[in-house]
Amino acid sequence: MEIEELKKEQCYGCSACMNICPKKAISMKQDEKGFYYPHIDQNLCIHCGLCTKACPSIQRANKNEKLIRSYACKNKKDDIRMKSSSGGIFTLLAQYVLKQKGIVFGARWNKNFMVEHSFIEKEEDITLFRGSKYLQSNIKKSYKQVKIFLEKGKIVLFTGTPCQIAGLKTFLGKEYENLYTQDFICHGVPSPKFWKKYLTYKTPNDAEITNINFRDKEKYDWDNFSLAIDFNNKKRYNRINTKDFFMQVFLSDICLRDSCYACPYKNHKTLADITLADLWGAKEIIPSMYDNKGVSLAICYTKKGQELMDAINPYIEKQEISLEKVGKYNKSLLKPAVKPENREQFFIDLEKQDFKRIIKTYKKRFIGIKRFYRKCKGGVKKLILFR
């Protein structure tokens, strides 16, 4: 199979093909729904086949040995936890690698509040990567940069979605002892086009966005986190996740990438060394650690993953737990999202209708989500809708 023959549900948008092309013949371009797919300039292409070898959908990377030990854990520093999506574990992993003079790759906001991958070398820059960003980042040239650092002998921690980890592995083509990979339990990635229209709608004409936090805990708490948007006129939008339109659409699965409905990295098929996520259901799974400030789930799939957990052990509270209990509260660990029947219509409406009209039309369909949330007393996450 060639890159051009891939169906949309087979392409993850990981950019491995673009990174490996020696002639820069491949660029990532948005389709009508706003998702990025590779475009090959046939005038530049030399038919070397490297893009096919780097594609994780065509060439499955070798799986690491499976260790599989899972932990409930949290950072001992409450201030870090409150600034983090869940238990503040990523911060400690990043600090450990940076103290070894290593490099950390992750997703950050750009000036337009779209998400892109980059790297850091200083501890003070960890804040750029901290916190969930419910969008697929633009990898840009990150895979190339990772390889350069690895070849120089630098320790590298690469964080991303499971498919981005797979893309990195197939791009590199071999294992590196100095590479650590960390992904998360991914619900799926929403349309960048939808996100951009949402931001335009939310931003006042006389203001600019200064910060966005998908997992704000200050106004509510970890269980009932809110989407917060700060503006330069000192105003702030802060809405609990079940009442914000972007989150409602995201949680309904209607705006996800085609490949998310057929994700091959569920049920512990990830290629990462370690997976981090919110430990939803912590109150029932491990009540002694629950305080509604955030508890992380850490799944070590390899010896490298366990090494990372052991390295940060003095700075965390942790207990080993059963993954059977975790799966009960987080189905995204086990299964991909189900494609809604009206998904195509949503994107047609997104293209043709005024955003206010879209909100009015689709808000009615999300009332059931709110009602179910109230009945379950926070049970939306038990439906496994969040990572």
C-alpha atoms as one frame of an Amber mdcrd trajectory, in Angstrom:
protein
   0.000   0.000   0.000   1.163   3.551  -0.777   0.489   6.772   1.147  -1.903
   7.965  -1.555  -3.987   4.802  -1.182  -4.745   5.278   2.507  -8.366   5.847
   3.408  -9.109   8.680   5.816  -9.825   6.295   8.663  -6.333   4.824   8.128
  -4.413   8.105   8.346  -3.658   9.443  11.826  -2.220  12.777  10.717   1.011
  11.986  12.577   3.258  13.651   9.948   5.847  10.856   9.933   5.726  10.793
   6.127   6.328  14.540   5.908   9.237  14.356   8.367  11.055  11.575   6.526
  10.667  12.845   2.940  14.166  13.763   1.671  12.815  16.104  -1.015  10.200
  17.930   1.092   7.600  16.688  -1.367   5.042  15.993   1.353   3.071  18.677
   3.166   0.172  18.353   5.594  -2.967  20.081   4.323  -6.422  20.474   5.817
  -9.421  18.736   4.315 -12.958  20.163   4.282 -13.439  19.146   7.943 -10.217
  20.805   9.054  -8.147  17.647   9.631  -4.609  17.401   8.270  -3.656  14.808
   5.653  -0.463  14.351   3.607  -0.303  15.937   0.173   2.407  14.747  -2.224
   3.881  17.094  -4.806   4.530  14.709  -7.682   6.923  17.198  -9.255   9.243
  16.761  -6.282   8.601  13.110  -5.414  11.424  10.686  -6.356   9.410   7.572
  -5.380  11.971   6.469  -2.802   9.312   4.757  -0.671  10.539   6.220   2.617
   7.112   7.696   3.385   5.571   4.228   3.134   8.212   2.810   5.482   7.578
   5.591   8.015   3.773   5.355   8.009   2.512   3.669  11.208  -0.685   2.639
   9.444   1.239   0.743   6.757   4.291  -0.370   8.710   3.424  -1.462  12.221
   6.253  -0.690  14.627   7.519  -3.528  16.790   5.849  -3.588  20.167   8.001
  -3.280  23.240   8.027  -6.005  25.839   4.906  -5.699  27.959   5.397  -5.144
  31.651   2.009  -3.632  32.477   1.981  -2.388  36.041  -0.563   0.269  36.892
  -0.576   2.816  39.675  -2.771   5.412  41.289  -0.437   8.307  41.951  -0.226
  12.013  42.668   2.390  14.696  43.093   3.063  15.496  46.747   2.976  19.201
  45.904  -0.656  20.330  45.835   0.149  23.550  43.981   1.491  21.529  41.026
  -1.547  19.262  41.075  -3.904  22.232  40.955  -2.090  23.515  37.856  -2.144
  20.062  36.230  -4.939  18.148  34.539  -4.875  15.296  37.015  -2.199  14.290
  39.541   0.799  16.318  38.361   2.894  13.316  37.282   4.004  14.639  33.886
   5.745  17.569  35.592   7.887  15.170  37.614   8.769  13.010  34.603   9.802
  16.100  32.668  11.839  17.434  35.594  13.674  14.129  35.909  14.672  14.067
  32.224  15.676  17.732  32.173  17.893  17.237  35.228  19.766  14.606  33.190
  20.478  17.358  30.610  17.797  15.742  28.457  15.119  17.077  26.104  11.340
  16.956  26.548   8.937  17.095  23.604   5.283  17.976  24.085   2.262  19.927
  22.881   1.896  23.674  23.469  -0.303  26.553  22.365   0.966  28.730  19.540
   0.168  32.427  19.230  -3.178  31.640  17.560  -4.105  29.113  20.263  -3.797
  26.149  17.998  -1.655  23.278  19.278   1.788  22.356  18.012   4.681  20.166
  19.119   7.984  21.601  20.278  10.744  20.798  22.768  12.131  22.297  25.969
  15.498  22.104  27.705  14.756  24.105  30.876  12.555  23.264  33.866  10.905
  26.667  33.864   9.414  25.865  30.453   7.478  22.792  31.652   4.425  25.023
  32.070   4.195  25.253  28.267   3.347  21.549  28.084   1.434  21.147  31.329
  -2.319  20.625  31.070  -4.600  18.880  28.599  -5.128  20.344  25.153  -8.078
  18.680  23.465  -6.676  18.980  19.948  -4.167  17.004  17.915  -0.930  18.936
  17.830   0.900  19.819  14.648   4.053  17.672  14.827   5.916  19.977  12.420
   9.588  18.835  12.358   9.594  17.233  15.811  10.425  13.697  14.650  13.502
  14.975  12.811  14.551  16.933  15.884  14.075  13.897  18.148  16.391  11.845
  15.946  19.070  14.552  15.959  19.047  14.704  19.772  19.074  10.912  20.097
  22.022  10.583  17.739  23.885  13.128  19.872  23.340  10.889  22.889  20.768
  13.116  24.593  18.040  11.564  26.714  14.678  12.380  25.124  11.190  12.182
  26.587   8.597  12.374  23.825   4.990  12.885  24.850   1.981  12.755  22.530
  -1.077  10.819  21.424  -0.694   7.043  20.944  -0.691   7.471  17.149   1.989
  10.175  17.375   4.142   7.804  19.433   3.595   5.139  16.760   4.539   7.645
  14.058   7.764   8.490  15.870   8.653   4.806  16.224   8.153   4.020  12.534
   9.955   7.222  11.535  13.003   6.269  13.623  12.955   2.694  12.368  14.862
   1.341  15.361  14.892   1.436  19.139  17.008   3.957  21.053  18.015   3.288
  24.640  17.960   7.023  25.369  14.368   7.513  24.169  11.420   7.490  26.583
   7.867   7.781  25.296   4.734   8.774  27.185   1.195   8.929  25.839  -2.240
   9.270  27.441  -5.624   7.586  27.239  -6.995   9.432  24.245 -10.691  10.097
  23.751 -10.026  11.201  20.174  -9.014  14.466  18.517 -11.606  17.054  17.436
 -11.620  19.113  14.267  -9.218  22.091  14.315 -11.704  23.867  12.061 -14.445
  23.507  14.637 -12.092  24.701  17.391 -11.077  27.764  15.385 -14.713  28.741
  14.742 -15.500  28.203  18.396 -12.672  30.520  19.463 -13.752  33.198  16.994
 -17.280  33.024  18.386 -16.077  33.253  21.999 -13.586  36.079  21.553 -15.010
  39.614  21.990 -14.308  42.049  19.139 -12.306  44.307  21.434 -10.182  41.591
  23.035  -7.571  38.920  22.417  -7.070  35.570  24.117  -4.180  35.400  26.568
  -4.607  31.883  27.990  -6.779  28.765  27.683  -7.173  26.020  30.265  -9.289
  23.001  29.337  -9.002  21.601  32.837  -9.411  24.517  35.207  -9.867  23.367
  38.814 -10.031  26.728  40.562 -13.721  27.585  40.124 -15.022  24.053  40.549
 -12.766  21.035  41.185 -11.125  18.043  39.495 -14.386  16.112  39.156 -16.229
  19.121  37.738 -13.484  20.892  35.818 -14.230  23.816  33.556 -12.982  25.312
  30.310 -11.451  28.702  31.096 -10.470  31.356  28.533  -8.670  34.524  29.623
  -8.734  37.737  27.563  -6.480  40.789  27.582  -9.378  43.005  28.725  -9.215
  41.105  32.056 -12.461  39.284  31.346 -12.674  35.528  31.738 -14.934  32.858
  30.301 -15.225  29.916  32.704 -17.840  27.233  32.139 -18.155  23.758  33.631
 -17.381  21.103  31.028 -20.951  19.809  30.635 -22.273  23.286  29.832 -19.607
  24.475  27.410 -20.549  23.961  23.752 -17.097  22.883  22.571 -16.872  20.269
  25.305 -20.404  19.055  24.616 -19.586  18.529  20.942 -16.247  16.902  21.790
 -17.817  14.535  24.321 -20.547  13.561  21.881 -17.828  12.170  19.542 -19.362
  13.984  16.584 -16.336  16.113  15.667 -13.502  13.573  15.899 -10.988  12.582
  13.238 -12.017   9.611  11.054  -9.159   7.459  12.332 -10.251   7.967  15.947
 -13.258   5.720  15.352 -10.926   2.905  14.298  -7.988   3.546  16.655  -5.704
   0.472  16.757  -3.939   1.525  19.965  -6.676   0.673  22.451  -6.722  -2.217
  24.943  -3.021  -1.850  25.845  -1.764  -1.902  22.249   0.088   1.366  22.728
   3.760   1.568  21.787   4.561   4.024  24.592   6.722   3.183  27.600   4.242
   4.762  29.969   0.646   5.973  29.730  -0.714   8.755  31.946  -4.361   9.630
  32.464  -6.902  10.819  34.981  -7.846   8.063  37.392 -11.573   8.530  36.957
 -13.463   6.632  39.616 -10.645   7.218  42.120 -13.185   7.819  44.886 -14.362
   4.221  44.503 -11.118   2.587  43.326  -8.801   4.035  45.947 -10.693   6.303
  48.388  -7.629   6.807  50.603  -5.978   8.885  47.850  -9.041  10.792  46.672
  -9.268  14.485  47.621 -10.791  15.975  44.431  -7.582  17.785  43.493  -6.588
  15.156  40.948  -5.277  11.592  40.934  -3.302  10.186  38.019  -3.324   6.751
  36.500   0.128   5.609  35.377   0.486   2.414  33.356   4.053   1.191  32.862
   4.236  -0.940  29.722   8.011  -1.387  29.555  11.052  -1.482  31.796  11.781
   2.071  30.688   8.341   3.152  31.862   8.936   1.528  35.227  12.349   3.207
  35.447  10.681   6.594  35.045   8.152   5.822  37.773  10.892   4.584  40.109
  12.923   7.733  39.462  10.117  10.033  40.658   9.030   7.759  43.506  10.306
  10.065  46.306   8.082  12.901  45.051   4.785  11.055  44.684   2.185   9.184
  46.641   1.357   5.972  44.804  -0.339   2.618  45.113  -0.474  -0.239  42.635
  -4.013  -0.897  41.388  -5.895  -3.331  39.160  -6.494  -2.335  35.532  -9.785
  -4.229  35.604 -11.186  -1.567  37.918  -9.763   1.216  35.753 -11.492  -0.077
  32.624 -14.842   0.155  34.375 -14.499   3.929  34.623 -12.471   4.667  31.502
 -13.646   2.791  28.429 -11.357   4.901  26.220  -8.577   2.698  27.582 -10.210
  -0.285  25.923 -12.265   0.876  22.924 -12.281   3.694  20.345 -15.103   6.223
  20.096 -18.239   5.263  18.169 -18.992   7.412  15.123 -22.387   9.187  15.490
 -24.810   8.792  12.594 -25.164  12.556  12.149 -21.402  13.279  12.021 -21.369
  14.157   8.316 -24.349  16.454   8.765 -22.581  18.252  11.607 -19.651  19.134
   9.351 -21.984  20.218   6.569 -23.709  22.517   9.048 -20.346  23.743  10.343
 -19.422  24.816   6.820 -22.719  26.391   5.792 -24.421  27.693   8.925 -23.748
  30.627  11.206 -22.108  29.455  14.442 -24.992  30.750  16.556 -27.353  28.643
  14.498 -25.165  25.590  14.985 -25.195  26.091  18.750 -28.971  26.460  18.778
 -29.411  23.332  16.660 -27.025  21.031  18.487 -27.459  22.257  22.060 -30.848
  20.560  22.130 -29.205  17.231  21.366 -26.826  17.538  24.292 -29.487  18.014
  26.966 -29.474  14.253  27.484 -25.764  14.361  28.317 -26.400  16.941  31.044
 -29.283  14.964  32.492 -27.246  11.769  32.552 -24.398  13.638  34.215 -26.699
  14.818  36.990 -28.152  11.360  37.504 -24.719   9.788  37.782 -23.353  12.583
  40.017 -20.346  13.101  37.837 -20.840   9.915  35.878 -20.070  11.386  32.470
 -16.475  10.399  33.050 -17.698   6.926  33.928 -18.883   6.784  30.351 -15.213
   7.159  29.583 -15.491  10.394  27.729 -12.408  12.061  29.131  -8.740  11.227
  29.108
